[in-house]
Amino acid sequence: MTNQRLLDELVEWLSIPSISSGGGDPEDLLRAAQWAEARIRRAGGDAEVQTAGGNPLVVGELRCKDPDAPTVLIYGHYDVQSPDPLDAWTTPPFEPTTRDGRLYARGAADDKGNFYPLLYVACELAAAGELPVNVRILIEGEEEVGGTSAADWVESDPRGAACAIVFDSDMLDEHTPAITLGARGMVAARIDVRTAPRDLHSGMYGGSVYNAVHVLHGMLAAVLPGPDGRLRDELRAGIQDPTPEELVAWKELPQGDDVIAEVGATPLTDHSGAEYYPRNWGDSSIDVTGFAGGDAVQLRTIVPAFAQAKVAMRLAPGQDSAEMARVLEGLLRDAAPEAADIDLSFGYADAAVFDPRDPALVIAKEALEAACGTAPALVRTGGSLPVLAAFARQGIPTIFSGFALAQDAFHAPDESYRLESLRLGEASARELYARLASLSP
């Protein structure tokens, strides 16, 4: 049964077009932050909107009457992706509409609808004087654009927390919740190669001068995986093995061959399916995400003078992003001729991993099973989430979960969220707060 008050409040928040990814209005980002701030204050909590250094950041606190109660930090983001193309939506993206058991709006699944039950339940319990834990609240407006305000705040806060809860993820299927125990880090590189002031005639100079495309090709060949898909040893240094509990849990997940086939992709090797989870959740990888050089549109007999590539290296838990960026840069430069002008730039984020044997994670498994009627799957994500790495560096065990499904179309037209997922999020929040009260402060 849908909680109508929860739904009505969520509809209010979703109606604010808090777009951070382009085409949005900064005033709408501020309005969305202020909406959450006001909700916390109405429940008797303290809250402020911090605007220095990036999009507005909401920081708040709801306190338990017990002075010895632990503090639980909840995190979410109010910013959303652009809804373009607007004509692909059945109903306007910021006029939330319920139909066929789903709530349709931009942000319904990512992340306002997924996160809001955590905030709603904490506010409701606090207003009634029944909150069993202290709840610290962090809601950011830069998640969709890779901002660092939230992670910076976590790292600068000396208080820490007994644990954190993040509802910004998926269920395994429509009946089975999941707890994500790890996320990969990333080193993103841009490689610019120049070998001459301008393109040259290939008939007059080909074979006698450096070709920027050839140089870049050779540099990439030095770092790309071999035929088995594995990176060279230098780029796998520091990898931390999954726990035995995780390896057992992964065997219960859908077959890797089916996961690959579902998106119509071609397996790299005969072992890609069998090794899908260890590779994508517990190993490093490199992909060229963009390449430009010469002229691929028309036939021009030239020796290209400039070429550029974008590379994304995913890091496994245990690897240090700054160190791996240094190693990657060294390998790329060693593969380039001294005569070529090479310009490299990097951005990076650390990986994060949390131990399923941690008391907070053990409690979370029990709480989600009680709320959903099914034991949660223990998974990881191959993607990166900087705030998770910040929690890990601060020693804050994190319950990373959520109730989105693949069919929710987040980041796409007609994004939606099941009303059942909203109910599961509310039930899970109540169970988590009640059971986490047993943690040490």
Wavefront OBJ file of the C-alpha trace (Angstrom):
o trace
v 0.000 0.000 0.000
v 1.491 3.344 -1.075
v 2.079 5.917 1.639
v 0.148 8.846 0.134
v 1.903 11.498 2.206
v 5.300 10.179 1.158
v 4.174 10.144 -2.464
v 2.732 13.674 -2.293
v 5.928 15.085 -0.799
v 8.068 13.319 -3.358
v 5.917 14.745 -6.162
v 6.610 18.251 -4.806
v 10.365 17.652 -4.904
v 10.258 16.036 -8.345
v 8.384 19.039 -9.724
v 11.494 21.199 -9.236
v 13.593 20.888 -12.437
v 16.952 20.591 -10.662
v 19.023 19.852 -13.777
v 22.786 19.955 -13.306
v 23.942 18.317 -16.536
v 23.222 21.201 -18.938
v 20.223 23.315 -19.811
v 19.157 23.791 -16.205
v 18.698 26.886 -14.069
v 20.944 27.363 -11.007
v 17.949 28.823 -9.183
v 16.162 25.494 -9.549
v 19.112 23.678 -8.010
v 18.921 26.068 -5.072
v 15.137 25.590 -4.788
v 15.529 21.797 -4.670
v 18.170 22.110 -1.958
v 16.039 24.526 0.034
v 13.051 22.192 -0.259
v 15.027 19.419 1.459
v 16.389 21.869 4.045
v 12.854 22.982 4.932
v 11.701 19.361 5.250
v 14.429 18.660 7.811
v 13.659 21.823 9.770
v 9.919 21.021 9.890
v 10.826 17.744 11.586
v 12.728 19.602 14.308
v 16.186 19.132 12.851
v 19.012 21.494 12.009
v 19.879 22.082 8.368
v 21.697 24.484 6.109
v 22.326 24.902 2.425
v 26.013 25.423 1.696
v 26.718 27.199 -1.576
v 30.476 27.780 -1.506
v 32.545 25.893 -4.061
v 29.860 24.213 -6.165
v 26.163 23.471 -6.513
v 24.176 23.816 -3.268
v 24.917 21.124 -0.687
v 22.342 20.279 1.984
v 23.766 19.327 5.374
v 21.405 18.483 8.224
v 20.970 16.644 11.510
v 18.031 14.892 13.178
v 18.821 13.915 16.753
v 17.717 11.004 18.859
v 16.703 11.550 22.500
v 19.212 8.904 23.630
v 22.585 10.645 24.164
v 24.398 7.361 23.542
v 22.706 6.581 20.223
v 24.941 6.027 17.182
v 24.968 8.460 14.258
v 23.893 7.214 10.831
v 24.776 9.372 7.819
v 22.352 9.266 4.879
v 23.403 10.461 1.437
v 21.525 11.229 -1.746
v 21.485 13.700 -4.623
v 18.752 16.039 -5.785
v 20.294 16.953 -9.143
v 19.015 15.222 -12.260
v 20.012 14.704 -15.873
v 18.616 16.830 -18.665
v 15.247 15.453 -19.842
v 16.002 16.016 -23.537
v 14.524 15.053 -25.951
v 11.318 16.426 -24.443
v 9.117 15.142 -27.266
v 10.043 11.552 -26.310
v 8.221 11.863 -22.960
v 4.635 10.672 -22.660
v 3.993 13.296 -19.981
v 6.168 16.318 -19.090
v 9.272 15.293 -17.099
v 8.658 17.762 -14.275
v 4.924 17.171 -13.969
v 5.055 13.874 -12.024
v 2.365 11.454 -13.159
v 1.284 8.118 -11.730
v 0.076 5.431 -14.110
v 0.105 1.640 -14.079
v 1.754 1.464 -10.667
v 4.638 3.768 -11.584
v 5.572 7.371 -10.923
v 6.869 9.073 -14.075
v 9.221 12.065 -13.768
v 12.846 12.987 -14.252
v 14.548 12.004 -10.989
v 11.857 9.482 -10.033
v 14.431 6.692 -9.911
v 17.719 8.616 -9.930
v 17.825 9.717 -7.227
v 15.004 11.661 -5.595
v 12.552 8.755 -5.524
v 15.176 6.235 -4.495
v 16.607 8.426 -1.717
v 13.552 10.215 -0.364
v 12.162 7.341 1.776
v 15.364 7.524 3.857
v 14.780 11.202 4.555
v 11.010 10.913 4.930
v 11.169 8.144 7.542
v 13.911 9.906 9.521
v 11.867 13.134 9.574
v 8.660 11.348 10.533
v 10.305 9.487 13.414
v 12.132 12.602 14.604
v 8.937 14.684 14.600
v 7.230 12.005 16.702
v 10.191 11.784 19.118
v 10.763 8.157 18.097
v 14.018 8.338 16.120
v 16.252 5.501 17.463
v 19.510 6.864 16.001
v 20.995 10.247 15.206
v 20.653 10.887 11.476
v 23.119 13.156 9.707
v 21.959 14.175 6.232
v 24.048 14.966 3.157
v 22.276 15.756 -0.123
v 24.293 17.030 -3.059
v 23.573 18.691 -6.388
v 26.623 17.627 -8.410
v 26.412 13.850 -8.672
v 25.308 13.893 -12.301
v 28.255 16.066 -13.332
v 30.996 14.375 -11.311
v 31.386 17.141 -8.735
v 33.409 16.621 -5.579
v 31.575 18.827 -3.060
v 29.960 15.921 -1.208
v 33.150 13.839 -1.079
v 35.129 16.882 0.037
v 32.613 17.523 2.827
v 32.824 13.912 4.033
v 36.611 14.051 4.127
v 36.623 17.366 5.998
v 34.109 16.271 8.658
v 36.058 14.981 11.687
v 32.993 13.480 13.397
v 32.613 10.449 11.151
v 29.607 8.181 11.662
v 28.792 4.671 12.813
v 27.739 3.928 9.242
v 26.329 5.546 6.114
v 23.281 4.594 4.062
v 23.079 5.346 0.338
v 19.923 4.528 -1.636
v 21.132 5.208 -5.188
v 21.346 1.754 -6.699
v 19.373 -1.140 -8.156
v 17.646 -4.280 -7.028
v 18.932 -7.547 -8.451
v 15.437 -8.155 -9.801
v 11.961 -6.909 -8.932
v 11.807 -9.152 -5.857
v 15.426 -9.255 -4.648
v 17.171 -6.302 -3.018
v 20.924 -5.900 -3.282
v 23.733 -4.471 -1.176
v 26.616 -3.108 -3.234
v 29.842 -3.786 -1.358
v 32.284 -2.202 -3.742
v 32.739 0.223 -6.606
v 35.673 0.500 -8.957
v 37.763 3.622 -9.189
v 38.806 5.301 -12.397
v 41.627 7.082 -14.145
v 40.360 9.086 -17.106
v 43.054 10.240 -19.529
v 43.149 12.522 -22.526
v 46.094 11.941 -24.855
v 47.078 14.594 -27.401
v 49.797 13.831 -29.962
v 51.318 16.359 -32.362
v 54.051 15.457 -34.820
v 54.100 18.483 -37.161
v 52.650 22.001 -37.392
v 50.145 20.855 -40.053
v 48.980 17.838 -42.014
v 51.365 16.830 -44.804
v 50.982 15.256 -48.258
v 51.267 11.477 -47.880
v 52.804 11.038 -51.309
v 55.582 13.488 -50.588
v 56.198 12.735 -46.908
v 54.597 9.391 -46.048
v 57.106 6.935 -44.643
v 59.611 9.720 -44.002
v 57.974 11.578 -41.104
v 56.016 10.722 -38.006
v 52.269 10.192 -38.424
v 50.400 11.334 -35.285
v 47.760 8.629 -35.667
v 50.453 5.956 -35.882
v 52.220 7.347 -32.820
v 48.997 7.396 -30.816
v 48.154 3.886 -31.988
v 51.499 2.643 -30.708
v 51.024 4.362 -27.352
v 47.600 2.783 -26.865
v 48.909 -0.638 -27.872
v 51.344 -0.450 -24.956
v 48.550 -0.254 -22.366
v 45.535 -2.008 -23.848
v 44.667 -5.547 -22.674
v 46.009 -8.633 -24.334
v 43.904 -11.200 -26.196
v 42.677 -12.609 -22.877
v 41.352 -9.213 -21.779
v 43.847 -8.866 -18.912
v 45.927 -5.750 -18.419
v 49.674 -5.917 -18.004
v 50.905 -6.536 -14.454
v 51.888 -2.922 -13.771
v 48.271 -1.844 -14.274
v 46.906 -4.549 -11.971
v 49.186 -3.746 -9.025
v 47.521 -3.526 -5.625
v 44.292 -5.334 -6.463
v 42.501 -6.550 -3.326
v 40.852 -9.960 -3.634
v 37.098 -10.246 -3.000
v 36.086 -11.761 0.327
v 35.074 -15.430 0.437
v 31.511 -14.306 1.262
v 31.377 -12.270 -1.933
v 32.701 -15.074 -4.119
v 30.036 -17.412 -2.762
v 27.330 -14.786 -3.295
v 28.395 -14.116 -6.902
v 27.807 -17.756 -7.812
v 24.109 -17.209 -7.096
v 23.823 -14.295 -9.520
v 22.627 -14.519 -13.143
v 25.114 -16.243 -15.431
v 27.680 -13.898 -16.935
v 27.018 -15.256 -20.431
v 23.382 -14.221 -20.066
v 24.329 -10.761 -18.795
v 26.514 -10.193 -21.868
v 23.948 -11.661 -24.270
v 21.198 -9.480 -22.824
v 22.816 -6.358 -24.301
v 23.782 -8.032 -27.572
v 27.531 -7.752 -26.968
v 30.186 -10.166 -28.221
v 32.255 -11.966 -25.548
v 35.964 -11.252 -25.808
v 36.991 -14.830 -24.970
v 35.369 -18.166 -24.235
v 35.818 -17.373 -20.537
v 34.239 -13.902 -20.525
v 30.916 -15.128 -19.195
v 32.365 -17.374 -16.488
v 34.693 -14.568 -15.347
v 32.180 -11.733 -15.752
v 31.769 -10.766 -12.089
v 35.414 -11.131 -10.979
v 36.541 -9.125 -14.012
v 33.992 -6.329 -13.917
v 33.791 -5.979 -10.143
v 37.230 -7.025 -8.907
v 39.793 -6.341 -11.641
v 41.153 -3.389 -13.597
v 40.335 -2.661 -17.228
v 41.072 -0.077 -19.907
v 38.855 1.113 -22.733
v 39.496 3.671 -25.439
v 36.347 5.775 -25.276
v 37.168 8.153 -28.111
v 39.700 8.542 -30.927
v 40.213 11.342 -33.428
v 42.902 11.917 -36.032
v 43.198 12.493 -39.718
v 39.987 12.454 -41.754
v 37.650 9.475 -41.574
v 34.889 11.206 -43.582
v 36.495 11.875 -46.928
v 39.470 10.433 -48.770
v 42.424 12.720 -48.144
v 45.975 11.617 -48.820
v 47.585 13.136 -45.744
v 50.001 12.373 -42.952
v 47.982 13.537 -39.912
v 49.851 15.985 -37.704
v 47.529 15.661 -34.714
v 45.628 12.851 -32.998
v 43.716 12.585 -29.741
v 42.286 9.745 -27.662
v 40.222 9.484 -24.491
v 40.911 6.505 -22.259
v 39.034 5.222 -19.212
v 40.889 2.890 -16.871
v 38.718 1.264 -14.226
v 40.507 0.455 -10.979
v 39.815 -2.449 -8.671
v 39.485 -2.001 -4.906
v 42.961 -1.809 -3.414
v 44.425 0.259 -6.229
v 45.412 3.887 -5.631
v 44.147 6.190 -8.382
v 46.990 8.723 -8.194
v 49.618 5.971 -8.312
v 47.912 4.182 -11.200
v 47.673 7.464 -13.123
v 51.431 7.834 -12.680
v 52.039 4.272 -13.929
v 49.712 4.733 -16.892
v 51.402 7.999 -17.855
v 54.826 6.375 -17.689
v 53.826 3.510 -19.972
v 52.232 5.856 -22.493
v 55.218 8.190 -22.609
v 57.698 5.312 -22.861
v 55.859 4.100 -25.966
v 56.042 7.481 -27.704
v 59.011 8.684 -29.771
v 60.942 11.571 -28.259
v 60.288 13.699 -31.329
v 56.515 13.659 -30.816
v 54.862 16.356 -28.723
v 52.741 14.499 -26.148
v 50.236 16.196 -23.856
v 48.489 14.106 -21.187
v 45.803 15.134 -18.717
v 44.168 12.998 -16.042
v 41.160 12.865 -13.778
v 40.718 10.134 -11.233
v 38.593 8.671 -8.470
v 39.450 5.956 -5.968
v 37.747 2.608 -5.649
v 35.811 1.645 -2.533
v 35.051 -1.671 -0.890
v 33.201 -2.573 2.295
v 33.463 -5.775 4.308
v 30.212 -7.785 4.441
v 31.295 -9.002 7.895
v 31.182 -5.475 9.325
v 28.421 -5.231 11.974
v 26.588 -2.491 10.041
v 26.533 -4.614 6.884
v 25.380 -7.700 8.807
v 22.530 -5.641 10.268
v 21.708 -4.276 6.819
v 21.322 -7.766 5.373
v 18.887 -8.666 8.144
v 16.971 -5.391 7.826
v 16.513 -5.612 4.054
v 15.397 -9.222 4.267
v 12.839 -8.300 6.935
v 11.559 -5.365 4.863
v 11.509 -7.025 1.448
v 10.830 -10.646 2.314
v 13.914 -11.790 0.373
v 17.547 -11.905 1.440
v 19.613 -9.278 -0.381
v 22.199 -10.232 -2.967
v 25.774 -9.116 -2.242
v 27.092 -7.398 -5.342
v 29.553 -4.784 -6.533
v 29.372 -2.233 -9.321
v 31.833 -1.795 -12.128
v 31.195 1.944 -12.084
v 32.624 4.641 -9.835
v 31.017 6.791 -7.122
v 33.449 9.275 -5.505
v 31.447 9.686 -2.295
v 31.785 5.944 -1.579
v 35.551 6.272 -1.730
v 35.332 9.200 0.692
v 33.298 7.109 3.131
v 35.814 4.264 2.822
v 38.780 6.564 3.463
v 37.038 7.913 6.566
v 36.434 4.383 7.846
v 32.639 4.699 7.584
v 31.030 1.352 6.684
v 28.436 2.042 4.008
v 25.149 0.352 3.186
v 24.877 1.052 -0.545
v 21.527 -0.172 -1.792
v 18.382 1.011 -3.542
v 15.258 -0.143 -5.298
v 15.621 0.958 -8.911
v 15.208 -1.479 -11.791
v 16.641 -1.495 -15.309
v 13.221 -0.717 -16.764
v 13.012 2.518 -14.767
v 14.746 4.299 -17.692
v 16.870 6.593 -15.552
v 18.772 9.132 -17.689
v 16.272 8.428 -20.493
v 12.821 9.712 -21.517
v 9.905 8.420 -19.456
v 12.045 7.762 -16.393
v 9.856 6.145 -13.748
v 9.871 4.415 -10.388
v 7.598 1.680 -9.150
v 5.271 2.600 -6.320
v 6.239 -0.806 -4.946
v 9.882 0.275 -4.921
v 8.856 3.375 -2.995
v 7.111 1.139 -0.459
v 10.139 -1.147 -0.188
v 12.407 1.854 0.351
v 10.227 3.142 3.176
v 9.980 -0.267 4.852
v 13.734 -0.784 4.541
v 14.494 2.641 6.011
v 12.346 1.867 9.066
v 14.033 -1.492 9.595
v 17.499 -0.035 9.143
v 17.049 2.802 11.623
v 15.537 0.479 14.228
v 18.224 -2.193 13.928
v 21.231 0.140 13.524
v 20.503 1.548 16.985
v 22.458 -1.409 18.346
v 25.722 -0.170 16.796
v 28.369 1.441 18.953
v 28.268 5.258 18.727
l 1 2 3 4 5 6 7 8 9 10 11 12 13 14 15 16 17 18 19 20 21 22 23 24 25 26 27 28 29 30 31 32 33 34 35 36 37 38 39 40 41 42 43 44 45 46 47 48 49 50 51 52 53 54 55 56 57 58 59 60 61 62 63 64 65 66 67 68 69 70 71 72 73 74 75 76 77 78 79 80 81 82 83 84 85 86 87 88 89 90 91 92 93 94 95 96 97 98 99 100 101 102 103 104 105 106 107 108 109 110 111 112 113 114 115 116 117 118 119 120 121 122 123 124 125 126 127 128 129 130 131 132 133 134 135 136 137 138 139 140 141 142 143 144 145 146 147 148 149 150 151 152 153 154 155 156 157 158 159 160 161 162 163 164 165 166 167 168 169 170 171 172 173 174 175 176 177 178 179 180 181 182 183 184 185 186 187 188 189 190 191 192 193 194 195 196 197 198 199 200 201 202 203 204 205 206 207 208 209 210 211 212 213 214 215 216 217 218 219 220 221 222 223 224 225 226 227 228 229 230 231 232 233 234 235 236 237 238 239 240 241 242 243 244 245 246 247 248 249 250 251 252 253 254 255 256 257 258 259 260 261 262 263 264 265 266 267 268 269 270 271 272 273 274 275 276 277 278 279 280 281 282 283 284 285 286 287 288 289 290 291 292 293 294 295 296 297 298 299 300 301 302 303 304 305 306 307 308 309 310 311 312 313 314 315 316 317 318 319 320 321 322 323 324 325 326 327 328 329 330 331 332 333 334 335 336 337 338 339 340 341 342 343 344 345 346 347 348 349 350 351 352 353 354 355 356 357 358 359 360 361 362 363 364 365 366 367 368 369 370 371 372 373 374 375 376 377 378 379 380 381 382 383 384 385 386 387 388 389 390 391 392 393 394 395 396 397 398 399 400 401 402 403 404 405 406 407 408 409 410 411 412 413 414 415 416 417 418 419 420 421 422 423 424 425 426 427 428 429 430 431 432 433 434 435 436 437 438 439 440 441
